[in-house]
Amino acid sequence: MDTKTAIKSAIDTANMISTSYLGDLTDEDMMHRPSPGCNHIKWQVGHLIISENNMIGQCLPGSMPALPDGFADRYTKETSRSDNPDDFDSKEMLMSLYEQQRAGTLAALESIDVDDLSKEGPEPIRSYCPTVGAAFLMQDAHWIMHAGQWAVVRRQLGREPLF
């Protein structure tokens, strides 16, 4: 297996786990906080979409689909405290934007020369993505990190474990 195939496989696995955990959740379910001070899933998914757009877009400028106007403003550290469902996009919109961003990520991965994956990551993300390849792999790790929180929410909502 070559490097790009391995990265795509990791991203695809994260996609399968994440979308499985989100699959049967309602908009209302996605507003549930697993504990006081924790972020609800709607905010987390918006945050993940923005993060993916920013990380890959910094590595390969112009490669990612644009996010809707005002989207990033709805998913800031400050808005994470809101419990008002009207402050966030619907699950349907979030999943559509996620699919668009993920398609952009995979197209960027396909287009990049394998040697460029070893290049130093952009300065703003270098502390956690020291290389361009690490930025692509972060799309796996970041989603899986949050999906671990969603497993707790699912159990609190009475859902059976999926994995």
VMD Tcl script that builds the backbone (N, CA, C; Angstrom):
set m [mol new atoms 489]
animate dup $m
set s [atomselect $m all]
$s set {name element resname resid chain x y z} {
  {N N MET 1 A 0.855 -1.176 0.000}
  {CA C MET 1 A 0.000 0.000 0.000}
  {C C MET 1 A 0.898 1.234 0.000}
  {N N ASP 2 A 0.604 2.170 -0.887}
  {CA C ASP 2 A 1.412 3.388 -0.927}
  {C C ASP 2 A 0.879 4.424 0.074}
  {N N THR 3 A 1.625 5.488 0.250}
  {CA C THR 3 A 1.323 6.490 1.271}
  {C C THR 3 A -0.056 7.111 1.083}
  {N N LYS 4 A -0.369 7.535 -0.124}
  {CA C LYS 4 A -1.665 8.186 -0.350}
  {C C LYS 4 A -2.822 7.213 -0.130}
  {N N THR 5 A -2.645 5.976 -0.506}
  {CA C THR 5 A -3.689 4.970 -0.284}
  {C C THR 5 A -3.878 4.725 1.209}
  {N N ALA 6 A -2.794 4.688 1.960}
  {CA C ALA 6 A -2.885 4.495 3.411}
  {C C ALA 6 A -3.604 5.676 4.068}
  {N N ILE 7 A -3.291 6.888 3.651}
  {CA C ILE 7 A -3.959 8.071 4.208}
  {C C ILE 7 A -5.445 8.021 3.872}
  {N N LYS 8 A -5.774 7.709 2.623}
  {CA C LYS 8 A -7.185 7.627 2.229}
  {C C LYS 8 A -7.905 6.549 3.026}
  {N N SER 9 A -7.260 5.422 3.258}
  {CA C SER 9 A -7.871 4.355 4.032}
  {C C SER 9 A -8.178 4.814 5.450}
  {N N ALA 10 A -7.252 5.537 6.074}
  {CA C ALA 10 A -7.477 6.060 7.423}
  {C C ALA 10 A -8.646 7.048 7.433}
  {N N ILE 11 A -8.681 7.936 6.463}
  {CA C ILE 11 A -9.775 8.908 6.364}
  {C C ILE 11 A -11.101 8.185 6.144}
  {N N ASP 12 A -11.106 7.185 5.274}
  {CA C ASP 12 A -12.336 6.437 5.000}
  {C C ASP 12 A -12.834 5.690 6.238}
  {N N THR 13 A -11.921 5.148 7.031}
  {CA C THR 13 A -12.325 4.460 8.259}
  {C C THR 13 A -12.966 5.439 9.235}
  {N N ALA 14 A -12.358 6.602 9.385}
  {CA C ALA 14 A -12.930 7.633 10.259}
  {C C ALA 14 A -14.307 8.052 9.759}
  {N N ASN 15 A -14.451 8.156 8.446}
  {CA C ASN 15 A -15.736 8.512 7.854}
  {C C ASN 15 A -16.793 7.466 8.200}
  {N N MET 16 A -16.452 6.198 8.056}
  {CA C MET 16 A -17.401 5.127 8.337}
  {C C MET 16 A -17.845 5.162 9.802}
  {N N ILE 17 A -16.902 5.326 10.712}
  {CA C ILE 17 A -17.239 5.363 12.139}
  {C C ILE 17 A -18.074 6.598 12.469}
  {N N SER 18 A -17.625 7.747 12.008}
  {CA C SER 18 A -18.314 9.006 12.331}
  {C C SER 18 A -19.728 9.033 11.778}
  {N N THR 19 A -19.885 8.697 10.514}
  {CA C THR 19 A -21.224 8.753 9.925}
  {C C THR 19 A -22.135 7.682 10.516}
  {N N SER 20 A -21.579 6.569 10.954}
  {CA C SER 20 A -22.397 5.556 11.637}
  {C C SER 20 A -22.925 6.104 12.957}
  {N N TYR 21 A -22.068 6.752 13.725}
  {CA C TYR 21 A -22.506 7.327 14.998}
  {C C TYR 21 A -23.542 8.431 14.803}
  {N N LEU 22 A -23.436 9.177 13.724}
  {CA C LEU 22 A -24.366 10.281 13.485}
  {C C LEU 22 A -25.640 9.834 12.786}
  {N N GLY 23 A -25.593 8.688 12.138}
  {CA C GLY 23 A -26.653 8.259 11.240}
  {C C GLY 23 A -28.064 8.359 11.769}
  {N N ASP 24 A -28.339 7.843 12.953}
  {CA C ASP 24 A -29.710 7.819 13.458}
  {C C ASP 24 A -29.997 8.927 14.470}
  {N N LEU 25 A -29.065 9.837 14.654}
  {CA C LEU 25 A -29.311 10.939 15.590}
  {C C LEU 25 A -30.175 12.003 14.930}
  {N N THR 26 A -31.079 12.559 15.698}
  {CA C THR 26 A -31.932 13.645 15.221}
  {C C THR 26 A -31.247 14.987 15.491}
  {N N ASP 27 A -31.816 16.034 14.943}
  {CA C ASP 27 A -31.314 17.379 15.246}
  {C C ASP 27 A -31.347 17.623 16.755}
  {N N GLU 28 A -32.416 17.185 17.391}
  {CA C GLU 28 A -32.534 17.364 18.839}
  {C C GLU 28 A -31.461 16.558 19.580}
  {N N ASP 29 A -31.245 15.305 19.169}
  {CA C ASP 29 A -30.203 14.480 19.789}
  {C C ASP 29 A -28.844 15.153 19.705}
  {N N MET 30 A -28.578 15.796 18.587}
  {CA C MET 30 A -27.264 16.398 18.357}
  {C C MET 30 A -27.019 17.636 19.219}
  {N N MET 31 A -28.050 18.100 19.927}
  {CA C MET 31 A -27.890 19.223 20.845}
  {C C MET 31 A -27.603 18.757 22.280}
  {N N HIS 32 A -27.605 17.455 22.502}
  {CA C HIS 32 A -27.363 16.891 23.838}
  {C C HIS 32 A -25.886 17.062 24.223}
  {N N ARG 33 A -25.662 17.522 25.443}
  {CA C ARG 33 A -24.301 17.643 25.965}
  {C C ARG 33 A -24.030 16.442 26.880}
  {N N PRO 34 A -22.903 15.748 26.676}
  {CA C PRO 34 A -22.632 14.577 27.502}
  {C C PRO 34 A -22.370 14.919 28.967}
  {N N SER 35 A -21.989 16.152 29.226}
  {CA C SER 35 A -21.687 16.614 30.572}
  {C C SER 35 A -21.670 18.141 30.517}
  {N N PRO 36 A -21.965 18.803 31.630}
  {CA C PRO 36 A -21.891 20.268 31.621}
  {C C PRO 36 A -20.517 20.749 31.156}
  {N N GLY 37 A -20.527 21.742 30.275}
  {CA C GLY 37 A -19.286 22.300 29.759}
  {C C GLY 37 A -18.755 21.603 28.521}
  {N N CYS 38 A -19.301 20.438 28.183}
  {CA C CYS 38 A -18.887 19.740 26.956}
  {C C CYS 38 A -19.671 20.300 25.767}
  {N N ASN 39 A -19.094 20.224 24.623}
  {CA C ASN 39 A -19.765 20.717 23.424}
  {C C ASN 39 A -20.753 19.693 22.893}
  {N N HIS 40 A -21.882 20.193 22.394}
  {CA C HIS 40 A -22.854 19.285 21.784}
  {C C HIS 40 A -22.391 18.915 20.374}
  {N N ILE 41 A -22.980 17.868 19.837}
  {CA C ILE 41 A -22.532 17.316 18.562}
  {C C ILE 41 A -22.724 18.301 17.418}
  {N N LYS 42 A -23.806 19.070 17.416}
  {CA C LYS 42 A -23.985 20.023 16.307}
  {C C LYS 42 A -22.805 20.972 16.234}
  {N N TRP 43 A -22.407 21.507 17.373}
  {CA C TRP 43 A -21.274 22.429 17.353}
  {C C TRP 43 A -20.010 21.692 16.917}
  {N N GLN 44 A -19.804 20.487 17.420}
  {CA C GLN 44 A -18.602 19.728 17.076}
  {C C GLN 44 A -18.512 19.457 15.575}
  {N N VAL 45 A -19.618 19.067 14.959}
  {CA C VAL 45 A -19.587 18.784 13.520}
  {C C VAL 45 A -19.270 20.051 12.741}
  {N N GLY 46 A -19.864 21.173 13.113}
  {CA C GLY 46 A -19.529 22.439 12.454}
  {C C GLY 46 A -18.053 22.768 12.607}
  {N N HIS 47 A -17.545 22.584 13.802}
  {CA C HIS 47 A -16.123 22.809 14.087}
  {C C HIS 47 A -15.241 21.905 13.219}
  {N N LEU 48 A -15.616 20.647 13.085}
  {CA C LEU 48 A -14.836 19.706 12.280}
  {C C LEU 48 A -14.833 20.099 10.807}
  {N N ILE 49 A -15.968 20.542 10.308}
  {CA C ILE 49 A -16.071 20.977 8.908}
  {C C ILE 49 A -15.148 22.166 8.666}
  {N N ILE 50 A -15.202 23.136 9.549}
  {CA C ILE 50 A -14.350 24.329 9.425}
  {C C ILE 50 A -12.877 23.948 9.524}
  {N N SER 51 A -12.550 23.090 10.474}
  {CA C SER 51 A -11.162 22.680 10.658}
  {C C SER 51 A -10.617 21.982 9.418}
  {N N GLU 52 A -11.402 21.082 8.855}
  {CA C GLU 52 A -10.959 20.367 7.652}
  {C C GLU 52 A -10.743 21.344 6.504}
  {N N ASN 53 A -11.678 22.253 6.329}
  {CA C ASN 53 A -11.546 23.265 5.284}
  {C C ASN 53 A -10.278 24.087 5.480}
  {N N ASN 54 A -10.035 24.510 6.717}
  {CA C ASN 54 A -8.873 25.350 6.996}
  {C C ASN 54 A -7.550 24.602 6.833}
  {N N MET 55 A -7.459 23.403 7.402}
  {CA C MET 55 A -6.189 22.665 7.351}
  {C C MET 55 A -5.791 22.310 5.922}
  {N N ILE 56 A -6.704 21.713 5.177}
  {CA C ILE 56 A -6.361 21.310 3.816}
  {C C ILE 56 A -6.222 22.542 2.930}
  {N N GLY 57 A -7.063 23.532 3.153}
  {CA C GLY 57 A -6.973 24.774 2.381}
  {C C GLY 57 A -5.669 25.521 2.599}
  {N N GLN 58 A -5.108 25.436 3.791}
  {CA C GLN 58 A -3.813 26.066 4.043}
  {C C GLN 58 A -2.685 25.306 3.357}
  {N N CYS 59 A -2.813 23.986 3.310}
  {CA C CYS 59 A -1.778 23.167 2.665}
  {C C CYS 59 A -1.822 23.301 1.143}
  {N N LEU 60 A -3.023 23.355 0.603}
  {CA C LEU 60 A -3.223 23.446 -0.849}
  {C C LEU 60 A -4.243 24.552 -1.124}
  {N N PRO 61 A -3.794 25.806 -1.108}
  {CA C PRO 61 A -4.720 26.925 -1.291}
  {C C PRO 61 A -5.585 26.750 -2.544}
  {N N GLY 62 A -6.877 27.049 -2.366}
  {CA C GLY 62 A -7.824 26.967 -3.467}
  {C C GLY 62 A -8.375 25.572 -3.712}
  {N N SER 63 A -7.955 24.602 -2.915}
  {CA C SER 63 A -8.371 23.218 -3.163}
  {C C SER 63 A -9.708 22.855 -2.524}
  {N N MET 64 A -10.143 23.614 -1.543}
  {CA C MET 64 A -11.337 23.220 -0.792}
  {C C MET 64 A -12.560 24.027 -1.217}
  {N N PRO 65 A -13.732 23.385 -1.207}
  {CA C PRO 65 A -14.967 24.109 -1.502}
  {C C PRO 65 A -15.190 25.207 -0.467}
  {N N ALA 66 A -15.710 26.311 -0.920}
  {CA C ALA 66 A -15.992 27.419 -0.007}
  {C C ALA 66 A -17.123 27.035 0.939}
  {N N LEU 67 A -17.024 27.520 2.163}
  {CA C LEU 67 A -18.097 27.345 3.135}
  {C C LEU 67 A -19.103 28.475 2.948}
  {N N PRO 68 A -20.364 28.250 3.297}
  {CA C PRO 68 A -21.364 29.313 3.156}
  {C C PRO 68 A -20.999 30.544 3.988}
  {N N ASP 69 A -21.414 31.695 3.520}
  {CA C ASP 69 A -21.184 32.928 4.268}
  {C C ASP 69 A -21.766 32.785 5.672}
  {N N GLY 70 A -20.985 33.183 6.661}
  {CA C GLY 70 A -21.420 33.166 8.050}
  {C C GLY 70 A -21.303 31.829 8.748}
  {N N PHE 71 A -20.959 30.790 8.011}
  {CA C PHE 71 A -20.895 29.458 8.627}
  {C C PHE 71 A -19.883 29.430 9.775}
  {N N ALA 72 A -18.685 29.899 9.522}
  {CA C ALA 72 A -17.634 29.858 10.552}
  {C C ALA 72 A -18.038 30.658 11.791}
  {N N ASP 73 A -18.830 31.694 11.618}
  {CA C ASP 73 A -19.262 32.505 12.757}
  {C C ASP 73 A -20.224 31.758 13.671}
  {N N ARG 74 A -20.875 30.725 13.169}
  {CA C ARG 74 A -21.823 29.958 13.983}
  {C C ARG 74 A -21.133 28.876 14.818}
  {N N TYR 75 A -19.837 28.661 14.568}
  {CA C TYR 75 A -19.129 27.559 15.235}
  {C C TYR 75 A -17.810 28.044 15.835}
  {N N THR 76 A -17.907 29.058 16.674}
  {CA C THR 76 A -16.742 29.612 17.352}
  {C C THR 76 A -16.705 29.107 18.797}
  {N N LYS 77 A -15.618 29.395 19.470}
  {CA C LYS 77 A -15.512 29.032 20.885}
  {C C LYS 77 A -16.675 29.645 21.676}
  {N N GLU 78 A -17.044 30.858 21.325}
  {CA C GLU 78 A -18.121 31.548 22.036}
  {C C GLU 78 A -19.477 30.893 21.772}
  {N N THR 79 A -19.732 30.491 20.545}
  {CA C THR 79 A -21.036 29.906 20.228}
  {C C THR 79 A -21.172 28.490 20.777}
  {N N SER 80 A -20.070 27.873 21.155}
  {CA C SER 80 A -20.133 26.504 21.683}
  {C C SER 80 A -20.965 26.428 22.955}
  {N N ARG 81 A -21.159 27.542 23.620}
  {CA C ARG 81 A -21.922 27.566 24.872}
  {C C ARG 81 A -23.436 27.635 24.652}
  {N N SER 82 A -23.841 27.913 23.412}
  {CA C SER 82 A -25.268 28.084 23.132}
  {C C SER 82 A -25.994 26.742 23.116}
  {N N ASP 83 A -27.169 26.728 23.732}
  {CA C ASP 83 A -28.053 25.570 23.685}
  {C C ASP 83 A -29.274 25.844 22.813}
  {N N ASN 84 A -29.232 26.943 22.069}
  {CA C ASN 84 A -30.334 27.309 21.184}
  {C C ASN 84 A -30.144 26.620 19.839}
  {N N PRO 85 A -31.002 25.672 19.490}
  {CA C PRO 85 A -30.843 24.956 18.221}
  {C C PRO 85 A -30.854 25.879 16.999}
  {N N ASP 86 A -31.534 27.015 17.119}
  {CA C ASP 86 A -31.611 27.946 15.994}
  {C C ASP 86 A -30.277 28.626 15.692}
  {N N ASP 87 A -29.323 28.518 16.609}
  {CA C ASP 87 A -28.002 29.109 16.398}
  {C C ASP 87 A -27.124 28.247 15.492}
  {N N PHE 88 A -27.587 27.026 15.170}
  {CA C PHE 88 A -26.765 26.078 14.428}
  {C C PHE 88 A -27.519 25.560 13.212}
  {N N ASP 89 A -26.776 25.033 12.275}
  {CA C ASP 89 A -27.375 24.476 11.063}
  {C C ASP 89 A -28.043 23.139 11.363}
  {N N SER 90 A -28.948 22.752 10.486}
  {CA C SER 90 A -29.609 21.456 10.621}
  {C C SER 90 A -28.610 20.335 10.372}
  {N N LYS 91 A -28.947 19.165 10.866}
  {CA C LYS 91 A -28.122 17.988 10.604}
  {C C LYS 91 A -27.976 17.785 9.102}
  {N N GLU 92 A -29.064 17.945 8.375}
  {CA C GLU 92 A -29.030 17.753 6.922}
  {C C GLU 92 A -28.014 18.691 6.268}
  {N N MET 93 A -28.013 19.953 6.663}
  {CA C MET 93 A -27.067 20.920 6.106}
  {C C MET 93 A -25.639 20.576 6.521}
  {N N LEU 94 A -25.451 20.239 7.788}
  {CA C LEU 94 A -24.113 19.895 8.263}
  {C C LEU 94 A -23.550 18.695 7.504}
  {N N MET 95 A -24.357 17.678 7.310}
  {CA C MET 95 A -23.873 16.484 6.622}
  {C C MET 95 A -23.590 16.773 5.146}
  {N N SER 96 A -24.377 17.625 4.544}
  {CA C SER 96 A -24.118 18.019 3.153}
  {C C SER 96 A -22.791 18.773 3.043}
  {N N LEU 97 A -22.568 19.708 3.956}
  {CA C LEU 97 A -21.305 20.456 3.957}
  {C C LEU 97 A -20.124 19.535 4.259}
  {N N TYR 98 A -20.322 18.600 5.175}
  {CA C TYR 98 A -19.273 17.632 5.473}
  {C C TYR 98 A -18.909 16.852 4.213}
  {N N GLU 99 A -19.903 16.343 3.500}
  {CA C GLU 99 A -19.638 15.567 2.281}
  {C C GLU 99 A -18.882 16.395 1.244}
  {N N GLN 100 A -19.242 17.673 1.121}
  {CA C GLN 100 A -18.542 18.556 0.180}
  {C C GLN 100 A -17.085 18.748 0.586}
  {N N GLN 101 A -16.870 18.995 1.872}
  {CA C GLN 101 A -15.504 19.209 2.346}
  {C C GLN 101 A -14.677 17.937 2.220}
  {N N ARG 102 A -15.273 16.803 2.567}
  {CA C ARG 102 A -14.542 15.540 2.476}
  {C C ARG 102 A -14.186 15.234 1.018}
  {N N ALA 103 A -15.099 15.513 0.105}
  {CA C ALA 103 A -14.791 15.321 -1.321}
  {C C ALA 103 A -13.623 16.220 -1.720}
  {N N GLY 104 A -13.600 17.446 -1.201}
  {CA C GLY 104 A -12.484 18.351 -1.475}
  {C C GLY 104 A -11.179 17.819 -0.920}
  {N N THR 105 A -11.220 17.278 0.283}
  {CA C THR 105 A -10.023 16.707 0.906}
  {C C THR 105 A -9.493 15.542 0.082}
  {N N LEU 106 A -10.375 14.643 -0.308}
  {CA C LEU 106 A -9.941 13.471 -1.070}
  {C C LEU 106 A -9.436 13.848 -2.462}
  {N N ALA 107 A -10.049 14.863 -3.075}
  {CA C ALA 107 A -9.559 15.335 -4.372}
  {C C ALA 107 A -8.184 15.975 -4.217}
  {N N ALA 108 A -7.998 16.725 -3.134}
  {CA C ALA 108 A -6.689 17.345 -2.878}
  {C C ALA 108 A -5.634 16.266 -2.652}
  {N N LEU 109 A -5.985 15.233 -1.896}
  {CA C LEU 109 A -5.052 14.131 -1.652}
  {C C LEU 109 A -4.691 13.438 -2.964}
  {N N GLU 110 A -5.670 13.216 -3.785}
  {CA C GLU 110 A -5.424 12.558 -5.078}
  {C C GLU 110 A -4.509 13.404 -5.957}
  {N N SER 111 A -4.667 14.717 -5.873}
  {CA C SER 111 A -3.931 15.610 -6.779}
  {C C SER 111 A -2.484 15.884 -6.349}
  {N N ILE 112 A -2.203 15.688 -5.066}
  {CA C ILE 112 A -0.894 16.080 -4.553}
  {C C ILE 112 A 0.171 15.042 -4.926}
  {N N ASP 113 A 1.345 15.524 -5.224}
  {CA C ASP 113 A 2.484 14.632 -5.463}
  {C C ASP 113 A 2.879 14.011 -4.129}
  {N N VAL 114 A 3.119 12.726 -4.120}
  {CA C VAL 114 A 3.424 12.025 -2.873}
  {C C VAL 114 A 4.612 12.656 -2.140}
  {N N ASP 115 A 5.586 13.186 -2.865}
  {CA C ASP 115 A 6.738 13.820 -2.212}
  {C C ASP 115 A 6.340 15.089 -1.462}
  {N N ASP 116 A 5.262 15.735 -1.898}
  {CA C ASP 116 A 4.815 16.957 -1.234}
  {C C ASP 116 A 4.174 16.686 0.132}
  {N N LEU 117 A 3.811 15.448 0.403}
  {CA C LEU 117 A 3.262 15.107 1.710}
  {C C LEU 117 A 4.304 15.279 2.817}
  {N N SER 118 A 5.573 15.221 2.458}
  {CA C SER 118 A 6.655 15.371 3.438}
  {C C SER 118 A 7.045 16.829 3.668}
  {N N LYS 119 A 6.477 17.735 2.897}
  {CA C LYS 119 A 6.798 19.157 3.079}
  {C C LYS 119 A 6.277 19.645 4.425}
  {N N GLU 120 A 6.960 20.638 4.941}
  {CA C GLU 120 A 6.572 21.230 6.218}
  {C C GLU 120 A 5.148 21.773 6.136}
  {N N GLY 121 A 4.386 21.548 7.197}
  {CA C GLY 121 A 3.025 22.073 7.258}
  {C C GLY 121 A 3.026 23.589 7.358}
  {N N PRO 122 A 1.910 24.218 6.988}
  {CA C PRO 122 A 1.812 25.667 7.097}
  {C C PRO 122 A 2.000 26.135 8.541}
  {N N GLU 123 A 2.596 27.269 8.719}
  {CA C GLU 123 A 2.929 27.785 10.047}
  {C C GLU 123 A 1.752 27.763 11.031}
  {N N PRO 124 A 0.545 28.221 10.650}
  {CA C PRO 124 A -0.533 28.266 11.646}
  {C C PRO 124 A -0.934 26.908 12.219}
  {N N ILE 125 A -0.648 25.816 11.510}
  {CA C ILE 125 A -1.051 24.491 11.997}
  {C C ILE 125 A 0.139 23.576 12.267}
  {N N ARG 126 A 1.333 24.105 12.137}
  {CA C ARG 126 A 2.540 23.277 12.220}
  {C C ARG 126 A 2.717 22.597 13.575}
  {N N SER 127 A 2.205 23.184 14.637}
  {CA C SER 127 A 2.395 22.574 15.958}
  {C C SER 127 A 1.698 21.213 16.065}
  {N N TYR 128 A 0.617 21.031 15.330}
  {CA C TYR 128 A -0.075 19.740 15.364}
  {C C TYR 128 A -0.110 19.036 14.013}
  {N N CYS 129 A 0.334 19.715 12.967}
  {CA C CYS 129 A 0.472 19.125 11.629}
  {C C CYS 129 A 1.841 19.530 11.088}
  {N N PRO 130 A 2.891 18.865 11.553}
  {CA C PRO 130 A 4.232 19.287 11.154}
  {C C PRO 130 A 4.524 19.119 9.663}
  {N N THR 131 A 3.748 18.277 8.989}
  {CA C THR 131 A 3.915 18.095 7.546}
  {C C THR 131 A 2.548 18.176 6.868}
  {N N VAL 132 A 2.580 18.321 5.558}
  {CA C VAL 132 A 1.339 18.321 4.781}
  {C C VAL 132 A 0.635 16.968 4.951}
  {N N GLY 133 A 1.386 15.888 4.941}
  {CA C GLY 133 A 0.800 14.569 5.154}
  {C C GLY 133 A 0.100 14.464 6.496}
  {N N ALA 134 A 0.675 15.071 7.510}
  {CA C ALA 134 A 0.058 15.057 8.839}
  {C C ALA 134 A -1.271 15.798 8.827}
  {N N ALA 135 A -1.379 16.849 8.024}
  {CA C ALA 135 A -2.648 17.582 7.914}
  {C C ALA 135 A -3.729 16.685 7.310}
  {N N PHE 136 A -3.358 15.886 6.331}
  {CA C PHE 136 A -4.334 14.943 5.770}
  {C C PHE 136 A -4.715 13.888 6.804}
  {N N LEU 137 A -3.737 13.362 7.523}
  {CA C LEU 137 A -4.029 12.353 8.541}
  {C C LEU 137 A -4.835 12.918 9.709}
  {N N MET 138 A -4.722 14.215 9.943}
  {CA C MET 138 A -5.501 14.841 11.007}
  {C C MET 138 A -6.999 14.726 10.717}
  {N N GLN 139 A -7.372 14.580 9.449}
  {CA C GLN 139 A -8.798 14.443 9.122}
  {C C GLN 139 A -9.346 13.125 9.649}
  {N N ASP 140 A -8.520 12.150 9.772}
  {CA C ASP 140 A -8.884 10.889 10.419}
  {C C ASP 140 A -8.924 11.096 11.929}
  {N N ALA 141 A -7.828 11.523 12.499}
  {CA C ALA 141 A -7.686 11.609 13.955}
  {C C ALA 141 A -8.687 12.571 14.586}
  {N N HIS 142 A -8.895 13.716 13.975}
  {CA C HIS 142 A -9.768 14.735 14.560}
  {C C HIS 142 A -11.214 14.233 14.618}
  {N N TRP 143 A -11.684 13.643 13.525}
  {CA C TRP 143 A -13.046 13.118 13.512}
  {C C TRP 143 A -13.204 11.967 14.507}
  {N N ILE 144 A -12.223 11.079 14.583}
  {CA C ILE 144 A -12.313 9.949 15.511}
  {C C ILE 144 A -12.288 10.435 16.961}
  {N N MET 145 A -11.491 11.452 17.250}
  {CA C MET 145 A -11.461 11.991 18.607}
  {C C MET 145 A -12.861 12.439 19.021}
  {N N HIS 146 A -13.530 13.190 18.153}
  {CA C HIS 146 A -14.876 13.657 18.478}
  {C C HIS 146 A -15.877 12.509 18.476}
  {N N ALA 147 A -15.710 11.557 17.571}
  {CA C ALA 147 A -16.635 10.414 17.525}
  {C C ALA 147 A -16.627 9.642 18.843}
  {N N GLY 148 A -15.512 9.627 19.528}
  {CA C GLY 148 A -15.459 8.989 20.846}
  {C C GLY 148 A -16.418 9.651 21.822}
  {N N GLN 149 A -16.567 10.959 21.701}
  {CA C GLN 149 A -17.521 11.671 22.541}
  {C C GLN 149 A -18.953 11.333 22.131}
  {N N TRP 150 A -19.159 11.131 20.838}
  {CA C TRP 150 A -20.507 10.824 20.344}
  {C C TRP 150 A -20.973 9.455 20.824}
  {N N ALA 151 A -20.029 8.545 21.025}
  {CA C ALA 151 A -20.388 7.221 21.547}
  {C C ALA 151 A -21.021 7.369 22.933}
  {N N VAL 152 A -20.494 8.283 23.746}
  {CA C VAL 152 A -21.035 8.534 25.083}
  {C C VAL 152 A -22.439 9.121 24.966}
  {N N VAL 153 A -22.601 10.112 24.095}
  {CA C VAL 153 A -23.913 10.728 23.900}
  {C C VAL 153 A -24.925 9.670 23.460}
  {N N ARG 154 A -24.524 8.828 22.539}
  {CA C ARG 154 A -25.428 7.780 22.039}
  {C C ARG 154 A -25.906 6.898 23.197}
  {N N ARG 155 A -25.001 6.504 24.075}
  {CA C ARG 155 A -25.382 5.658 25.213}
  {C C ARG 155 A -26.309 6.416 26.169}
  {N N GLN 156 A -26.018 7.707 26.397}
  {CA C GLN 156 A -26.881 8.510 27.261}
  {C C GLN 156 A -28.286 8.643 26.686}
  {N N LEU 157 A -28.388 8.609 25.357}
  {CA C LEU 157 A -29.685 8.721 24.692}
  {C C LEU 157 A -30.369 7.361 24.532}
  {N N GLY 158 A -29.753 6.309 25.064}
  {CA C GLY 158 A -30.373 4.990 25.043}
  {C C GLY 158 A -30.072 4.169 23.792}
  {N N ARG 159 A -29.119 4.605 22.984}
  {CA C ARG 159 A -28.744 3.842 21.785}
  {C C ARG 159 A -27.804 2.704 22.153}
  {N N GLU 160 A -27.921 1.628 21.423}
  {CA C GLU 160 A -27.025 0.483 21.611}
  {C C GLU 160 A -25.663 0.802 20.993}
  {N N PRO 161 A -24.585 0.193 21.486}
  {CA C PRO 161 A -23.274 0.407 20.873}
  {C C PRO 161 A -23.280 -0.097 19.424}
  {N N LEU 162 A -22.563 0.599 18.581}
  {CA C LEU 162 A -22.468 0.200 17.172}
  {C C LEU 162 A -21.256 -0.660 16.902}
  {N N PHE 163 A -20.203 -0.462 17.648}
  {CA C PHE 163 A -18.950 -1.176 17.380}
  {C C PHE 163 A -18.460 -1.847 18.645}
}
mol reanalyze $m
mol bondsrecalc $m
mol representation Tube
mol addrep $m
